[in-house]
Amino acid sequence: MIRLSGRFRSSLIIGGQGIRARKMRTFLSMISLFLGVLAVVTVQAGSVIAQRALLSDIEISQGKDGTLQMYLPPTPKAVPITMELIQGRADVAGLTSGKAVIGEPGVKPINEGGGPLDGSGGFRGPAMTCDASGQCRPMDEEAAQAPSGQAIELSMKAVTGDIRQFRPFRLESGEWLDSSSTPSLSPRIVLNKQAAEGFSKYQVPAEMRVDGAVANTTPRIIGVVDDGGWGPAAYVRSDELLNWMPVDSLSDQRYGGMELMLAPGTTADLQQTLKSRLTAAGVNPDELQVRTVNSLEEMRSQLTLMRWIFLGMAALVLLIGVAGILNVGLATVGERIEEFALRRAVGTPRMLLAGIVLAETLLTGLLTAAFAIGFGAVGLKAVSVVLGSREPFLQDVAFPWEAGVAGVVAGLVAGVLGGLIPAIRAARIPIATVMRA
C-alpha cells in the first residue's frame, strides 16, 4: 500500500474541502475544461478507430500485416506443383483468377468484360488482343459475335485453403466456403457485394461456364462477402472447380498466375522446396519473390501527421479550459488572502499553501477527465449501435485505452497549468496580511 506524505495528504484533504465548499465555482471550471479534455479524448479515440478502419480495408484487399505473399507466373506446371505441396497445410492458402459467366449459354453478358453492373467505371466489352502492327481483335471472336442475353460475367476466384485467415472478408450473409467437406459436383460459390447486387437486379438462369472447363455447371450460391473489390466476383473451392476442368487450366495468362498467402510462421523449408520444384519445371527463379505485407508501416507517417494536426486543434480547445481554471483559481486566491495569511501566521509552510491550491485544480482536472472519458465511451457505444449496421468497422468497437490515458494526461496537464500561477501567488502572501482580518 502506498503511504502518502503528511504534507501531500494534507494538501489533498484541504483541497477537496475547498472544492466541496465552492461547488458552483468548481462546476463552472469543469464546464470550461470539459470540452477541451473531451476534444483530446475524441481525437485520440478517432485516430485509433481510423487506423483500424484503414487497416481493415487494406487487410481485405491485400492481407493482414505480416502475411507473406508469393505470385507465381502463369505457366501450366506452376499450379499443379504448388497445389501438391500445399495440400493439407493450414498455414498456406492459394488463389487463382479466371473468368466465369452465369446465365443463358451462348450469349453476351450484360456486363461484357466483367465490369461493374451499374456501369460505374471498368472496361466494358470483350477482351482484346493486339498484334505487332497495332491491329486489335477480340480474344474470343465467337463470343464477341454472340447475341446479347441474360448473363453476368464474373471474376472467378478459385481458392485453396482458408483464405479468410489472411484476407478477412466481411461476411454479409450466408456462409463461407467450407474446405473440410467433400468436394461437390455442383460448385458452391460465394459472391461479393457487387455480384450479389447484380443477381438481385437481373434474373439469370443458374448455369455457369468457366474458361477451360469441359462442360457447364450448375452453381449454388451459399453466401455474400465484402471483399473490397470494384467489380463482380465469385469465390469457389479449387477442388470443386477441378471436377470440371484440368488442373493446368486454373492458371490463365490473361488473368495472372497463382497467388500464395503464407502465415508469418511458415517454415522456410516450404518456400525453398516450392522454389526448387518450380525452378526445375522451367520457372524463372527471379520471378519467385516473397513479399511481406506491412501496411501499417507504410501508412504510419500519414496517420501520425493526421493525428498531430487534430491534436493541435484539441490543444487549443484545452487551453481555453485552462484559462477558465486559471481565472477561477486567481479569483479564489484573492478571496482567501486572509485565510492563507492566517495559515502562514500559525506556521503553515509556503509549499503546503501552494500544494493546497494546486491540489484543488488537479482534483478538478481529474474529475473533469473522468466525466469526459465516460461521456466519450458512452458516445462511442451509441455510435456503434446506431451506425454499426452501415459501417462494419464500428460493429462491437471498444473504447480505446489510449483515449482514456490521453484524457487523464490532459486533465492533469490542465490542472497543473491552471493552478500553477494561483499556487505561486498563494505561497507569496505575506504574514502581515492577517492584520486586515
C-alpha positions in Angstrom: 0.0 0.0 0.0 1.3 3.4 -1.0 1.6 5.8 2.0 1.3 9.5 1.3 3.5 12.1 2.9 1.9 14.3 5.6 2.0 17.5 3.5 0.8 15.8 0.4 -2.1 14.2 2.2 -3.0 17.4 3.9 -3.0 19.2 0.6 -5.4 16.7 -0.9 -7.7 16.8 2.1 -7.8 20.6 2.3 -8.1 20.9 -1.5 -11.0 18.5 -1.5 -12.7 20.6 1.2 -12.2 23.7 -0.8 -13.9 22.1 -3.9 -16.8 21.0 -1.7 -17.1 24.5 -0.2 -17.2 26.1 -3.7 -19.3 23.7 -5.7 -20.7 26.2 -8.2 -17.3 27.7 -8.9 -15.8 24.2 -9.3 -18.7 23.3 -11.6 -18.1 26.3 -13.9 -14.4 25.4 -14.0 -15.2 21.9 -15.0 -17.6 23.0 -17.8 -14.8 25.2 -19.4 -12.4 22.3 -19.1 -14.7 19.6 -20.2 -14.8 20.4 -23.9 -11.0 20.6 -24.0 -10.5 17.2 -22.4 -13.3 15.7 -24.5 -11.6 17.1 -27.6 -8.4 15.3 -26.7 -10.2 12.1 -25.9 -12.2 12.3 -29.2 -9.1 12.9 -31.3 -7.2 10.1 -29.7 -10.1 7.7 -30.0 -10.8 8.8 -33.5 -7.2 8.3 -34.7 -7.2 4.8 -33.2 -10.5 3.9 -34.8 -9.5 5.5 -38.1 -6.3 3.4 -38.1 -8.3 0.3 -37.6 -10.8 1.2 -40.3 -8.0 1.9 -42.8 -6.2 -1.3 -41.9 -9.5 -3.2 -42.1 -10.0 -2.1 -45.7 -6.3 -2.8 -46.6 -6.4 -6.2 -45.0 -9.4 -7.2 -47.1 -7.7 -6.3 -50.4 -4.0 -7.1 -49.6 -3.8 -9.2 -46.5 -3.1 -8.8 -42.8 0.2 -7.3 -41.6 2.9 -10.0 -41.6 1.3 -12.1 -44.3 3.8 -13.5 -46.8 2.8 -13.2 -50.4 4.2 -15.0 -53.5 2.9 -14.5 -57.0 3.6 -17.4 -59.4 3.9 -16.9 -63.1 1.0 -18.2 -65.3 2.8 -21.3 -66.5 0.9 -24.6 -66.9 3.1 -26.5 -64.5 3.2 -24.0 -61.7 -0.3 -24.6 -60.3 -0.2 -28.5 -60.2 3.2 -28.4 -58.4 2.1 -25.7 -55.9 -1.2 -27.4 -55.1 0.6 -30.7 -54.5 2.9 -29.1 -52.0 0.4 -27.0 -50.0 -2.3 -29.7 -49.9 -3.4 -30.2 -46.3 -1.5 -27.2 -44.9 -3.5 -24.8 -42.7 -0.8 -22.1 -42.8 -1.0 -21.6 -46.6 -3.8 -20.5 -49.0 -3.7 -20.2 -52.8 -5.8 -18.1 -55.1 -6.2 -18.2 -58.9 -8.3 -15.9 -61.1 -10.3 -16.6 -64.2 -13.5 -15.7 -66.0 -16.9 -17.2 -65.5 -20.3 -16.4 -67.0 -23.5 -17.3 -65.2 -26.8 -17.2 -67.2 -28.0 -18.1 -70.6 -25.5 -20.1 -72.7 -24.1 -18.7 -76.0 -25.0 -15.0 -75.3 -23.1 -11.9 -74.4 -23.1 -11.0 -70.8 -24.9 -7.9 -69.6 -21.5 -6.6 -68.3 -19.3 -7.8 -71.1 -15.7 -7.6 -69.9 -16.6 -8.2 -66.2 -17.1 -4.5 -65.3 -19.4 -3.2 -62.6 -23.1 -3.9 -63.4 -24.1 -0.3 -62.7 -21.7 0.9 -65.4 -19.5 2.9 -63.0 -16.1 2.5 -64.4 -14.3 -0.6 -65.5 -13.8 -1.9 -69.1 -17.0 -2.9 -70.8 -16.5 -5.1 -73.9 -14.8 -8.3 -74.9 -11.1 -9.0 -74.0 -8.9 -7.8 -76.9 -5.6 -8.9 -78.2 -3.3 -6.8 -80.5 -0.6 -7.8 -82.9 2.7 -6.0 -83.7 1.0 -3.8 -86.4 -1.4 -2.4 -83.8 -4.4 -4.4 -85.1 -6.7 -5.5 -82.3 -9.4 -8.1 -82.3 -11.4 -9.9 -79.6 -9.6 -12.8 -78.0 -12.7 -14.9 -78.3 -14.2 -13.8 -81.7 -17.0 -16.4 -81.5 -18.2 -15.0 -78.1 -17.9 -11.4 -79.4 -20.3 -12.2 -82.2 -22.9 -13.8 -79.9 -26.2 -12.1 -79.3 -26.9 -10.2 -76.1 -28.7 -12.1 -73.4 -29.4 -12.6 -69.7 -26.0 -13.5 -68.3 -23.5 -11.9 -65.9 -19.7 -12.1 -66.2 -17.7 -12.6 -63.1 -14.1 -12.8 -62.0 -13.9 -16.4 -60.8 -11.5 -16.8 -57.8 -10.6 -20.4 -57.1 -9.3 -20.7 -53.5 -7.2 -23.5 -51.9 -7.3 -23.4 -48.1 -8.8 -20.8 -45.8 -8.0 -17.5 -47.4 -10.0 -15.6 -44.8 -7.3 -16.0 -42.2 -5.1 -13.8 -44.4 -7.8 -11.6 -46.0 -10.7 -11.3 -43.6 -13.6 -10.8 -45.9 -16.7 -9.4 -44.2 -19.5 -11.9 -44.4 -22.7 -10.1 -45.4 -25.0 -13.1 -45.5 -24.9 -16.9 -45.7 -21.7 -18.7 -45.1 -18.1 -19.0 -46.3 -16.7 -21.9 -48.2 -16.1 -25.0 -46.0 -12.9 -26.7 -47.3 -13.3 -29.6 -44.8 -16.3 -31.1 -46.5 -16.3 -33.4 -49.6 -16.0 -31.6 -52.9 -19.3 -31.3 -54.7 -20.1 -31.7 -58.4 -22.3 -28.6 -58.1 -19.7 -25.9 -57.2 -20.6 -23.8 -54.2 -19.8 -20.2 -54.8 -19.7 -17.1 -52.6 -20.4 -13.8 -54.3 -19.0 -10.4 -53.5 -21.4 -7.5 -52.9 -21.1 -6.2 -56.5 -22.1 -9.6 -57.9 -24.9 -10.1 -55.4 -26.4 -6.7 -56.3 -26.3 -7.8 -60.0 -28.1 -11.1 -59.3 -30.7 -9.3 -57.3 -31.3 -6.9 -60.2 -31.3 -9.4 -63.0 -32.9 -12.8 -63.2 -30.5 -15.2 -64.9 -30.5 -19.0 -65.3 -28.3 -21.0 -62.9 -25.8 -22.2 -65.5 -22.1 -21.3 -65.2 -19.5 -21.6 -67.8 -15.8 -21.2 -66.9 -12.9 -20.7 -69.3 -11.1 -24.0 -69.5 -14.0 -26.2 -68.2 -15.1 -29.3 -70.2 -18.8 -28.6 -69.5 -21.1 -26.0 -68.0 -22.0 -26.5 -64.3 -24.9 -25.6 -62.0 -23.5 -23.4 -59.2 -25.0 -23.0 -55.7 -24.7 -19.5 -54.2 -24.1 -20.0 -50.4 -23.0 -16.6 -49.2 -22.1 -13.0 -49.9 -19.0 -11.2 -48.7 -17.4 -7.8 -48.9 -14.0 -8.3 -50.5 -13.2 -4.7 -51.2 -13.4 -5.3 -55.0 -14.7 -2.9 -57.6 -16.3 -5.5 -59.9 -18.4 -8.6 -59.6 -16.5 -11.7 -58.4 -17.3 -15.1 -57.1 -15.2 -17.4 -54.9 -15.2 -21.2 -55.3 -13.2 -24.1 -53.9 -10.4 -25.2 -56.3 -11.1 -28.9 -55.8 -14.8 -28.4 -56.8 -13.8 -26.5 -59.9 -11.3 -29.2 -60.8 -14.2 -31.7 -61.1 -14.9 -29.8 -64.4 -11.5 -28.7 -65.7 -7.9 -29.9 -65.7 -5.6 -28.5 -63.0 -3.3 -26.8 -65.5 -6.3 -24.7 -66.8 -6.5 -22.9 -63.4 -3.6 -20.7 -64.5 -4.6 -18.3 -67.3 -2.0 -15.7 -68.5 -4.8 -13.3 -69.2 -5.7 -13.0 -65.5 -2.3 -13.7 -63.9 -0.8 -16.7 -62.2 -1.5 -18.2 -58.8 -1.2 -16.1 -55.6 0.1 -17.7 -52.5 -0.5 -16.3 -49.0 1.6 -17.8 -46.2 1.4 -17.3 -42.4 4.3 -15.4 -40.8 5.5 -18.6 -39.1 5.5 -20.7 -42.2 8.7 -22.7 -42.4 11.4 -21.6 -44.9 11.6 -25.3 -46.0 8.3 -25.0 -47.8 9.3 -21.8 -49.6 12.7 -23.3 -50.5 11.1 -26.6 -51.7 8.5 -24.7 -53.7 11.1 -22.5 -55.4 13.3 -25.6 -56.2 10.4 -27.5 -57.7 9.2 -24.6 -59.8 12.7 -23.7 -61.0 13.1 -27.3 -62.1 9.9 -27.1 -64.0 11.2 -24.1 -66.0 10.1 -21.2 -64.0 12.5 -18.3 -63.8 13.7 -18.1 -60.1 13.8 -14.3 -60.3 10.0 -14.3 -60.6 9.6 -16.2 -57.3 9.9 -13.4 -54.8 8.2 -13.4 -51.4 6.8 -10.1 -50.2 5.7 -9.3 -46.6 2.6 -7.3 -46.2 3.5 -4.2 -44.0 0.6 -1.9 -44.5 0.7 -0.2 -41.1 4.3 0.9 -41.5 3.6 2.3 -45.0 0.7 4.4 -43.7 2.2 5.3 -40.3 3.5 8.7 -41.4 0.2 9.7 -42.9 -1.7 8.6 -39.7 0.9 10.4 -37.5 0.6 13.7 -39.4 -3.2 13.5 -39.3 -3.2 12.8 -35.5 -0.8 15.7 -34.7 -3.0 18.1 -36.7 -6.1 17.2 -34.8 -4.3 17.1 -31.5 -3.1 20.6 -32.1 -6.7 21.7 -32.7 -7.7 19.9 -29.5 -4.9 21.5 -27.6 -6.3 24.9 -28.5 -9.7 24.0 -27.1 -7.9 22.6 -24.0 -6.1 25.9 -23.5 -9.5 27.6 -23.3 -10.4 25.3 -20.4 -7.0 26.0 -18.7 -7.7 29.7 -19.0 -11.0 29.2 -17.2 -9.4 27.3 -14.4 -6.7 29.9 -14.1 -9.3 32.7 -13.8 -11.3 30.9 -11.2 -8.1 30.0 -9.3 -6.9 33.6 -9.2 -10.3 34.8 -8.0 -10.4 32.1 -5.3 -6.9 33.0 -4.0 -7.9 36.7 -4.0 -10.9 35.8 -1.8 -8.9 33.6 0.6 -6.0 36.0 1.2 -6.8 36.4 4.9 -7.2 32.6 5.3 -3.8 31.9 3.7 -2.2 34.7 5.7 -3.6 33.2 8.9 -2.3 29.8 8.0 1.1 31.3 7.4 0.9 33.0 10.8 0.4 29.7 12.6 3.3 28.1 10.8 2.0 26.6 7.6 4.9 26.3 5.1 4.6 28.1 1.8 4.9 24.8 -0.1 1.8 23.5 1.7 -0.2 26.6 0.8 0.9 26.2 -2.8 0.0 22.5 -2.6 -3.5 23.2 -1.3 -4.3 25.5 -4.3 -2.7 23.1 -6.8 -4.5 20.1 -5.3 -7.8 21.8 -6.0 -7.1 22.4 -9.6 -5.6 18.9 -10.0 -8.6 17.3 -8.5 -10.8 19.4 -10.7 -8.9 18.3 -13.8 -9.1 14.7 -12.8 -12.8 14.8 -12.2 -13.4 16.6 -15.5 -11.2 13.9 -17.3 -13.3 11.2 -15.7 -16.5 12.7 -16.9 -15.1 13.4 -20.4 -13.8 9.8 -20.7 -17.1 8.4 -19.5 -19.0 10.6 -21.9 -16.7 9.6 -24.8 -17.1 5.8 -24.0 -20.9 6.1 -23.9 -21.0 8.2 -27.1 -18.8 5.7 -28.9 -21.1 2.8 -27.8 -24.1 4.8 -29.0 -22.4 5.4 -32.4 -21.6 1.7 -32.6 -25.2 0.7 -32.0 -26.7 3.3 -34.4 -24.1 3.1 -37.3 -22.6 -0.4 -36.8 -25.0 -1.9 -39.4 -23.8 0.5 -42.1 -20.2 0.7 -41.1 -18.7 -2.7 -40.3 -15.6 -1.4 -38.6 -17.9 0.3 -36.0 -19.5 -3.0 -35.0 -18.7 -4.0 -31.4 -15.9 -1.4 -31.3 -14.4 -1.0 -27.9 -13.4 2.3 -26.3 -9.6 2.6 -26.9 -7.5 2.6 -23.8 -5.2 5.1 -25.5 -8.0 7.6 -25.4 -8.6 7.1 -21.7 -4.9 7.6 -21.0 -4.9 10.8 -23.1 -7.9 12.1 -21.2 -6.2 11.6 -17.8 -3.0 13.2 -19.0 -5.0 16.2 -20.5 -6.8 16.6 -17.1 -3.6 16.5 -15.1 -1.8 19.0 -17.5 -4.8 21.3 -17.4 -4.8 21.1 -13.6 -1.1 21.9 -13.3 -1.2 24.8 -15.9 -4.4 26.3 -14.5 -3.3 26.1 -10.8 0.4 26.9 -11.0 0.1 30.7 -11.0 -2.6 30.8 -8.3 -0.5 28.4 -6.2 2.6 30.6 -6.5 0.5 33.7 -5.6 -0.9 32.0 -2.6 2.5 30.9 -1.4 3.8 34.6 -1.6 1.0 36.1 0.6 2.8 37.9 3.4 2.0 37.1 7.1 1.3 40.8 7.7 -1.9 40.5 5.6 -3.5 38.7 8.6 -3.7 42.1 10.4 -6.5 43.1 8.0 -8.7 40.1 9.1 
